């Protein structure tokens, strides 16, 4: 491996590690925290390697409306691969990485302004 490849990998791992923490260095542990800090969730299927990047804000809103647990380990239990998860056998759970990449594909609906402002206000107080 040459020096440029090594530097690129170190920079990528530093950005990923930075994205998993808030502005004071605390690890993001829930969808609510990821939404407040404007992160995205990179979902990678371990079986077919399909990658989907979801915006945390609309995903948080979906979990909020349905009353589901928004802790990141619980989120993984609610998701499955859209490419190979529907085919026979056990559901395939994706690997989740918190990041700042732009979302891909269709996204869930965003919360209304009042709900979003209520969350932000609760976080600030």
N, CA and C atoms as an extended XYZ file, in Angstrom:
375
Properties=species:S:1:pos:R:3:atomname:S:1:resname:S:1:resid:I:1 pbc="F F F"
N         0.849       -1.164        0.000 N   UNK     1
C         0.000        0.000        0.000 CA  UNK     1
C         0.900        1.234        0.000 C   UNK     1
N         0.549        2.190       -0.831 N   UNK     2
C         1.365        3.394       -0.875 CA  UNK     2
C         0.883        4.433        0.145 C   UNK     2
N         1.648        5.451        0.297 N   UNK     3
C         1.395        6.485        1.320 CA  UNK     3
C         0.065        7.218        1.091 C   UNK     3
N        -0.268        7.503       -0.173 N   UNK     4
C        -1.503        8.226       -0.492 CA  UNK     4
C        -2.732        7.408       -0.089 C   UNK     4
N        -2.710        6.083       -0.351 N   UNK     5
C        -3.828        5.221        0.041 CA  UNK     5
C        -3.988        5.189        1.554 C   UNK     5
N        -2.869        5.096        2.251 N   UNK     6
C        -2.906        5.058        3.711 CA  UNK     6
C        -3.452        6.364        4.286 C   UNK     6
N        -3.027        7.502        3.745 N   UNK     7
C        -3.524        8.798        4.205 CA  UNK     7
C        -5.021        8.936        3.931 C   UNK     7
N        -5.473        8.453        2.778 N   UNK     8
C        -6.891        8.512        2.429 CA  UNK     8
C        -7.737        7.687        3.372 C   UNK     8
N        -7.266        6.505        3.732 N   UNK     9
C        -8.012        5.650        4.671 CA  UNK     9
C        -8.063        6.269        6.057 C   UNK     9
N        -6.971        6.876        6.489 N   UNK    10
C        -6.954        7.524        7.798 CA  UNK    10
C        -7.908        8.716        7.816 C   UNK    10
N        -7.946        9.480        6.734 N   UNK    11
C        -8.850       10.625        6.660 CA  UNK    11
C       -10.305       10.163        6.677 C   UNK    11
N       -10.617        9.074        5.959 N   UNK    12
C       -11.970        8.537        5.940 CA  UNK    12
C       -12.381        8.052        7.321 C   UNK    12
N       -11.499        7.335        8.000 N   UNK    13
C       -11.852        6.847        9.338 CA  UNK    13
C       -11.993        7.999       10.322 C   UNK    13
N       -11.228        9.077       10.158 N   UNK    14
C       -11.353       10.251       11.034 CA  UNK    14
C       -12.685       10.949       10.803 C   UNK    14
N       -13.130       11.067        9.532 N   UNK    15
C       -14.424       11.694        9.245 CA  UNK    15
C       -15.559       10.851        9.789 C   UNK    15
N       -15.476        9.525        9.647 N   UNK    16
C       -16.507        8.643       10.151 CA  UNK    16
C       -16.573        8.731       11.666 C   UNK    16
N       -15.430        8.719       12.326 N   UNK    17
C       -15.413        8.818       13.791 CA  UNK    17
C       -15.967       10.160       14.231 C   UNK    17
N       -15.668       11.231       13.503 N   UNK    18
C       -16.181       12.552       13.832 CA  UNK    18
C       -17.696       12.597       13.657 C   UNK    18
N       -18.233       11.948       12.644 N   UNK    19
C       -19.664       11.968       12.378 CA  UNK    19
C       -20.454       11.212       13.439 C   UNK    19
N       -19.834       10.268       14.128 N   UNK    20
C       -20.527        9.483       15.139 CA  UNK    20
C       -20.587       10.181       16.490 C   UNK    20
N       -20.053       11.400       16.567 N   UNK    21
C       -20.028       12.151       17.822 CA  UNK    21
C       -20.658       13.520       17.623 C   UNK    21
N       -21.160       14.099       18.714 N   UNK    22
C       -21.720       15.445       18.623 CA  UNK    22
C       -20.611       16.484       18.736 C   UNK    22
N       -20.978       17.739       18.854 N   UNK    23
C       -20.005       18.828       18.840 CA  UNK    23
C       -19.109       18.869       20.076 C   UNK    23
N       -19.466       18.160       21.149 N   UNK    24
C       -18.605       18.130       22.332 CA  UNK    24
C       -17.961       16.760       22.543 C   UNK    24
N       -18.082       15.878       21.551 N   UNK    25
C       -17.383       14.598       21.610 CA  UNK    25
C       -18.177       13.438       22.176 C   UNK    25
N       -19.477       13.642       22.484 N   UNK    26
C       -20.299       12.534       22.985 CA  UNK    26
C       -20.793       11.689       21.819 C   UNK    26
N       -20.808       10.387       22.005 N   UNK    27
C       -21.251        9.458       20.970 CA  UNK    27
C       -22.758        9.605       20.750 C   UNK    27
N       -23.181        9.639       19.496 N   UNK    28
C       -24.598        9.695       19.158 CA  UNK    28
C       -25.182        8.297       19.332 C   UNK    28
N       -26.198        8.158       20.195 N   UNK    29
C       -26.726        6.845       20.537 CA  UNK    29
C       -28.166        6.606       20.101 C   UNK    29
N       -28.876        7.671       19.696 N   UNK    30
C       -30.275        7.522       19.303 CA  UNK    30
C       -30.528        8.223       17.974 C   UNK    30
N       -31.652        7.874       17.353 N   UNK    31
C       -32.057        8.554       16.124 CA  UNK    31
C       -32.328       10.026       16.389 C   UNK    31
N       -32.901       10.326       17.554 N   UNK    32
C       -33.178       11.715       17.903 CA  UNK    32
C       -31.901       12.546       17.908 C   UNK    32
N       -30.856       12.024       18.509 N   UNK    33
C       -29.570       12.732       18.536 CA  UNK    33
C       -28.999       12.874       17.131 C   UNK    33
N       -29.100       11.827       16.324 N   UNK    34
C       -28.606       11.898       14.945 CA  UNK    34
C       -29.388       12.930       14.142 C   UNK    34
N       -30.702       12.998       14.358 N   UNK    35
C       -31.537       13.973       13.649 CA  UNK    35
C       -31.171       15.390       14.065 C   UNK    35
N       -31.003       15.620       15.361 N   UNK    36
C       -30.670       16.953       15.853 CA  UNK    36
C       -29.327       17.443       15.318 C   UNK    36
N       -28.402       16.536       15.098 N   UNK    37
C       -27.077       16.904       14.609 CA  UNK    37
C       -26.951       16.733       13.091 C   UNK    37
N       -28.106       16.537       12.415 N   UNK    38
C       -28.179       16.474       10.950 CA  UNK    38
C       -27.260       15.417       10.347 C   UNK    38
N       -27.298       14.216       10.902 N   UNK    39
C       -26.494       13.116       10.385 CA  UNK    39
C       -27.334       12.254        9.444 C   UNK    39
N       -26.663       11.406        8.709 N   UNK    40
C       -27.316       10.409        7.874 CA  UNK    40
C       -26.893        9.037        8.359 C   UNK    40
N       -27.686        8.035        8.006 N   UNK    41
C       -27.392        6.659        8.393 CA  UNK    41
C       -27.081        5.860        7.144 C   UNK    41
N       -25.890        5.298        7.105 N   UNK    42
C       -25.463        4.472        5.973 CA  UNK    42
C       -25.773        3.024        6.335 C   UNK    42
N       -26.652        2.409        5.566 N   UNK    43
C       -27.054        1.024        5.798 CA  UNK    43
C       -26.435        0.158        4.719 C   UNK    43
N       -25.691       -0.861        5.126 N   UNK    44
C       -25.018       -1.753        4.187 CA  UNK    44
C       -25.455       -3.183        4.468 C   UNK    44
N       -25.949       -3.862        3.455 N   UNK    45
C       -26.381       -5.246        3.602 CA  UNK    45
C       -25.159       -6.159        3.615 C   UNK    45
N       -25.030       -7.010        4.634 N   UNK    46
C       -23.879       -7.908        4.673 CA  UNK    46
C       -23.965       -9.031        3.634 C   UNK    46
N       -25.161       -9.321        3.116 N   UNK    47
C       -25.314      -10.403        2.147 CA  UNK    47
C       -25.029       -9.940        0.723 C   UNK    47
N       -25.698       -8.861        0.276 N   UNK    48
C       -25.563       -8.447       -1.129 CA  UNK    48
C       -24.761       -7.162       -1.319 C   UNK    48
N       -24.320       -6.526       -0.234 N   UNK    49
C       -23.518       -5.307       -0.244 CA  UNK    49
C       -24.276       -4.080       -0.773 C   UNK    49
N       -25.604       -4.163       -0.798 N   UNK    50
C       -26.424       -3.012       -1.200 CA  UNK    50
C       -26.265       -1.909       -0.155 C   UNK    50
N       -26.094       -0.656       -0.607 N   UNK    51
C       -25.899        0.484        0.294 CA  UNK    51
C       -27.037        1.469        0.102 C   UNK    51
N       -27.588        1.926        1.213 N   UNK    52
C       -28.634        2.953        1.207 CA  UNK    52
C       -28.300        3.967        2.288 C   UNK    52
N       -28.405        5.231        1.970 N   UNK    53
C       -28.126        6.283        2.941 CA  UNK    53
C       -29.434        7.020        3.222 C   UNK    53
N       -29.838        7.005        4.501 N   UNK    54
C       -31.085        7.639        4.924 CA  UNK    54
C       -30.807        8.863        5.777 C   UNK    54
N       -31.607        9.887        5.590 N   UNK    55
C       -31.544       11.075        6.430 CA  UNK    55
C       -32.151       10.706        7.787 C   UNK    55
N       -31.500       11.078        8.871 N   UNK    56
C       -31.952       10.699       10.210 CA  UNK    56
C       -33.229       11.428       10.621 C   UNK    56
N       -33.481       12.615       10.089 N   UNK    57
C       -34.658       13.392       10.507 CA  UNK    57
C       -35.961       12.672       10.146 C   UNK    57
N       -36.200       12.309        8.886 N   UNK    58
C       -37.460       11.623        8.586 CA  UNK    58
C       -37.534       10.222        9.205 C   UNK    58
N       -36.397        9.553        9.364 N   UNK    59
C       -36.418        8.247       10.001 CA  UNK    59
C       -36.790        8.385       11.483 C   UNK    59
N       -36.254        9.418       12.143 N   UNK    60
C       -36.634        9.695       13.528 CA  UNK    60
C       -38.133        9.964       13.610 C   UNK    60
N       -38.678       10.736       12.678 N   UNK    61
C       -40.093       11.077       12.686 CA  UNK    61
C       -40.957        9.820       12.523 C   UNK    61
N       -40.547        8.891       11.665 N   UNK    62
C       -41.267        7.628       11.503 CA  UNK    62
C       -41.285        6.856       12.821 C   UNK    62
N       -40.130        6.735       13.457 N   UNK    63
C       -40.047        6.018       14.727 CA  UNK    63
C       -40.853        6.725       15.811 C   UNK    63
N       -40.837        8.035       15.824 N   UNK    64
C       -41.571        8.823       16.810 CA  UNK    64
C       -43.083        8.604       16.665 C   UNK    64
N       -43.582        8.662       15.434 N   UNK    65
C       -45.020        8.499       15.194 CA  UNK    65
C       -45.504        7.103       15.553 C   UNK    65
N       -44.666        6.110       15.335 N   UNK    66
C       -45.078        4.732       15.616 CA  UNK    66
C       -44.787        4.293       17.047 C   UNK    66
N       -44.081        5.129       17.804 N   UNK    67
C       -43.789        4.794       19.193 CA  UNK    67
C       -42.707        3.741       19.349 C   UNK    67
N       -41.831        3.622       18.369 N   UNK    68
C       -40.751        2.639       18.413 CA  UNK    68
C       -39.553        3.189       19.164 C   UNK    68
N       -38.771        2.299       19.736 N   UNK    69
C       -37.524        2.654       20.420 CA  UNK    69
C       -36.551        3.207       19.379 C   UNK    69
N       -35.959        4.387       19.664 N   UNK    70
C       -35.066        4.997       18.672 CA  UNK    70
C       -33.586        4.841       19.008 C   UNK    70
N       -33.241        3.950       19.939 N   UNK    71
C       -31.827        3.647       20.196 CA  UNK    71
C       -31.262        2.960       18.948 C   UNK    71
N       -30.056        3.309       18.556 N   UNK    72
C       -29.499        2.801       17.299 CA  UNK    72
C       -29.489        1.268       17.204 C   UNK    72
N       -29.168        0.520       18.281 N   UNK    73
C       -29.259       -0.940       18.158 CA  UNK    73
C       -30.688       -1.425       17.886 C   UNK    73
N       -31.687       -0.742       18.438 N   UNK    74
C       -33.085       -1.112       18.189 CA  UNK    74
C       -33.506       -0.741       16.770 C   UNK    74
N       -32.933        0.324       16.235 N   UNK    75
C       -33.246        0.745       14.867 CA  UNK    75
C       -32.839       -0.340       13.888 C   UNK    75
N       -31.672       -0.912       14.093 N   UNK    76
C       -31.190       -1.973       13.200 CA  UNK    76
C       -32.173       -3.136       13.182 C   UNK    76
N       -32.770       -3.439       14.327 N   UNK    77
C       -33.739       -4.526       14.408 CA  UNK    77
C       -35.013       -4.272       13.629 C   UNK    77
N       -35.309       -3.022       13.306 N   UNK    78
C       -36.515       -2.665       12.556 CA  UNK    78
C       -36.270       -2.579       11.046 C   UNK    78
N       -35.029       -2.570       10.619 N   UNK    79
C       -34.704       -2.380        9.205 CA  UNK    79
C       -34.242       -3.685        8.572 C   UNK    79
N       -34.407       -3.767        7.252 N   UNK    80
C       -33.890       -4.915        6.506 CA  UNK    80
C       -33.521       -4.473        5.111 C   UNK    80
N       -32.758       -5.278        4.435 N   UNK    81
C       -32.298       -4.955        3.091 CA  UNK    81
C       -33.480       -4.975        2.126 C   UNK    81
N       -33.613       -3.917        1.334 N   UNK    82
C       -34.702       -3.850        0.361 CA  UNK    82
C       -34.398       -4.687       -0.887 C   UNK    82
N       -33.133       -5.005       -1.114 N   UNK    83
C       -32.772       -5.788       -2.289 CA  UNK    83
C       -32.925       -7.286       -2.069 C   UNK    83
N       -32.390       -7.798       -0.973 N   UNK    84
C       -32.423       -9.250       -0.771 CA  UNK    84
C       -33.199       -9.658        0.477 C   UNK    84
N       -33.630       -8.725        1.308 N   UNK    85
C       -34.321       -9.046        2.557 CA  UNK    85
C       -35.701       -9.625        2.375 C   UNK    85
N       -36.348       -9.330        1.261 N   UNK    86
C       -37.694       -9.828        1.025 CA  UNK    86
C       -37.725      -11.239        0.459 C   UNK    86
N       -36.606      -11.729       -0.002 N   UNK    87
C       -36.556      -13.081       -0.570 CA  UNK    87
C       -36.493      -14.099        0.550 C   UNK    87
N       -36.844      -15.309        0.275 N   UNK    88
C       -36.915      -16.382        1.275 CA  UNK    88
C       -35.783      -16.398        2.288 C   UNK    88
N       -36.015      -17.069        3.391 N   UNK    89
C       -35.004      -17.154        4.440 CA  UNK    89
C       -35.185      -16.074        5.488 C   UNK    89
N       -34.232      -15.999        6.376 N   UNK    90
C       -34.292      -15.034        7.467 CA  UNK    90
C       -34.050      -13.619        6.952 C   UNK    90
N       -34.665      -12.657        7.626 N   UNK    91
C       -34.464      -11.247        7.262 CA  UNK    91
C       -33.008      -10.874        7.503 C   UNK    91
N       -32.454      -10.106        6.580 N   UNK    92
C       -31.065       -9.675        6.682 CA  UNK    92
C       -31.045       -8.278        7.295 C   UNK    92
N       -30.360       -8.130        8.414 N   UNK    93
C       -30.260       -6.835        9.087 CA  UNK    93
C       -29.005       -6.119        8.598 C   UNK    93
N       -29.129       -4.847        8.273 N   UNK    94
C       -27.978       -4.112        7.721 CA  UNK    94
C       -26.981       -3.700        8.797 C   UNK    94
N       -25.771       -3.371        8.349 N   UNK    95
C       -24.793       -2.718        9.225 CA  UNK    95
C       -25.082       -1.237        9.142 C   UNK    95
N       -25.030       -0.559       10.262 N   UNK    96
C       -25.374        0.853       10.332 CA  UNK    96
C       -24.140        1.668       10.668 C   UNK    96
N       -23.923        2.734        9.918 N   UNK    97
C       -22.839        3.666       10.173 CA  UNK    97
C       -23.409        5.078       10.137 C   UNK    97
N       -23.098        5.871       11.139 N   UNK    98
C       -23.534        7.259       11.180 CA  UNK    98
C       -22.539        8.093       10.385 C   UNK    98
N       -23.051        8.968        9.526 N   UNK    99
C       -22.163        9.787        8.707 CA  UNK    99
C       -22.801       11.095        8.315 C   UNK    99
N       -22.197       11.719        7.315 N   UNK   100
C       -22.695       13.001        6.803 CA  UNK   100
C       -22.845       12.976        5.288 C   UNK   100
N       -22.897       11.803        4.702 N   UNK   101
C       -23.044       11.670        3.256 CA  UNK   101
C       -24.443       12.103        2.836 C   UNK   101
N       -24.610       12.567        1.593 N   UNK   102
C       -25.953       12.937        1.138 CA  UNK   102
C       -26.844       11.697        1.019 C   UNK   102
N       -28.126       11.827        1.356 N   UNK   103
C       -29.041       10.675        1.276 CA  UNK   103
C       -29.212       10.177       -0.153 C   UNK   103
N       -29.513        8.885       -0.286 N   UNK   104
C       -29.742        8.286       -1.597 CA  UNK   104
C       -31.142        7.678       -1.622 C   UNK   104
N       -31.733        7.640       -2.790 N   UNK   105
C       -33.037        7.023       -2.955 CA  UNK   105
C       -34.159        7.828       -2.321 C   UNK   105
N       -35.344        7.237       -2.344 N   UNK   106
C       -36.526        7.884       -1.774 CA  UNK   106
C       -36.384        7.945       -0.252 C   UNK   106
N       -36.818        9.056        0.321 N   UNK   107
C       -36.732        9.254        1.770 CA  UNK   107
C       -38.133        9.232        2.372 C   UNK   107
N       -38.208        8.988        3.661 N   UNK   108
C       -39.469        9.057        4.379 CA  UNK   108
C       -39.878       10.521        4.488 C   UNK   108
N       -41.165       10.793        4.776 N   UNK   109
C       -41.597       12.195        4.893 CA  UNK   109
C       -40.998       12.879        6.119 C   UNK   109
N       -40.707       14.159        5.959 N   UNK   110
C       -40.146       14.962        7.041 CA  UNK   110
C       -41.251       15.359        8.019 C   UNK   110
N       -40.881       15.652        9.271 N   UNK   111
C       -41.897       16.102       10.233 CA  UNK   111
C       -42.395       17.501        9.874 C   UNK   111
N       -43.581       17.830       10.372 N   UNK   112
C       -44.083       19.180       10.166 CA  UNK   112
C       -43.236       20.154       10.994 C   UNK   112
N       -43.302       21.420       10.656 N   UNK   113
C       -42.452       22.434       11.289 CA  UNK   113
C       -42.665       22.500       12.801 C   UNK   113
N       -43.902       22.383       13.248 N   UNK   114
C       -44.188       22.485       14.683 CA  UNK   114
C       -43.544       21.341       15.466 C   UNK   114
N       -43.614       20.128       14.939 N   UNK   115
C       -43.002       18.973       15.625 CA  UNK   115
C       -41.487       19.111       15.678 C   UNK   115
N       -40.903       19.571       14.579 N   UNK   116
C       -39.450       19.730       14.538 CA  UNK   116
C       -39.003       20.823       15.507 C   UNK   116
N       -39.716       21.947       15.528 N   UNK   117
C       -39.370       23.035       16.443 CA  UNK   117
C       -39.525       22.610       17.901 C   UNK   117
N       -40.512       21.776       18.182 N   UNK   118
C       -40.716       21.273       19.544 CA  UNK   118
C       -39.513       20.430       19.979 C   UNK   118
N       -39.018       19.576       19.099 N   UNK   119
C       -37.845       18.753       19.416 CA  UNK   119
C       -36.617       19.635       19.642 C   UNK   119
N       -36.380       20.576       18.758 N   UNK   120
C       -35.212       21.441       18.872 CA  UNK   120
C       -35.296       22.268       20.150 C   UNK   120
N       -36.490       22.777       20.455 N   UNK   121
C       -36.677       23.571       21.671 CA  UNK   121
C       -36.416       22.735       22.925 C   UNK   121
N       -36.883       21.507       22.929 N   UNK   122
C       -36.663       20.611       24.071 CA  UNK   122
C       -35.180       20.306       24.242 C   UNK   122
N       -34.473       20.168       23.137 N   UNK   123
C       -33.039       19.881       23.187 CA  UNK   123
C       -32.239       21.069       23.705 C   UNK   123
N       -32.650       22.270       23.315 N   UNK   124
C       -31.914       23.475       23.716 CA  UNK   124
C       -32.111       23.845       25.175 C   UNK   124
N       -33.247       23.453       25.751 N   UNK   125
C       -33.513       23.862       27.141 CA  UNK   125
C       -32.871       22.970       28.163 C   UNK   125
